[in-house]
Amino acid sequence: MEASRKFTVEELSSYNGKGGKPAYVGYRGKVYDVTESSQWLDGDHLGHEAGQDLTMAMDIAPHGDEIMEKIKIVGVLAEA
């Protein structure tokens, strides 16, 4: 999958990690694939669900932006 692929918020929501689907999250305009992360099980990470833009949620996360550098970018989040 190309990193230049554009996802709408609606399209992103279908990548929720449930039922064998990939788990993607949005963050600062980019879309990341967290499917293989041990921190994301069945599309859930400490109450946060895949298939969403987590930009605002990251403001209260116990880690910073550096954690996202380790995750594969699969696209960009289209402007609403």
N, C-alpha and C positions, 0 to 999 in steps of 0.2 A: 504494500500500500504506500502511496506517495505521501510525503509530508506536506505537499501542497493541496491535498484534498480539503475541500471546505465542508464543514458540518454545520447544519442549522441546529438550534437547541433541540428541536423535535427529533432530528436524526440522531443526535448524541444520546437522547434518552433511550433509544433502542439498544444501545451498547451498555447494558446494565449488569452484565456478568451473570445473569440468571439463566438457567436452562441450557448451559453450554455456550451461551453467547459471550463474545469478547467483552471485557470491561474497560471502558474508556472514560476519562474525566477531562473536563476543560479546566484550563488555568491560564489566566492572563492572555487570552486569545488563541492559545494553542490547545491541541487535543492530544492527550497522552494515553498510551496503552498500558494499563496496570494489570492486565490479565494474568501475567506470570509472577506478579509480585507476591511474596509470601505475606505481605501486610494487607493484601486485599483477598478475602475469601468469599466466594460467591457474590462478588460485587459489593462487598461491605468492608469498610475500614473504620473501626471504632465509631460506628453509627453514621458514617458518611457513606452515601450510596454512589456507585458508579453510574454513569449516564447523565451526570450533571456537571454544571460549571461550578467548580469549588473555589473560585478566586476569593470570594468573601470569606469562606470558611477557613482559608489558609491564614487569615489575619489573626486567628486565635489558636492556630496549631502550635504544638510544642517544638516544631522544627521550622526552618526557613526555606527559602527558595532553592537552596542547594540540593534538597532532596529530589526536586523535579529534574535536575540535571542528569540523574541516573536512569531516567525513564524515557523510553522510546517515544518520539513525537510522530504521530500518524496523520496529523492535519492541523487545520486552523478552524477556529470557531467563527462562523459567519456573523456579521453584525446583524442585530435585530432590525 
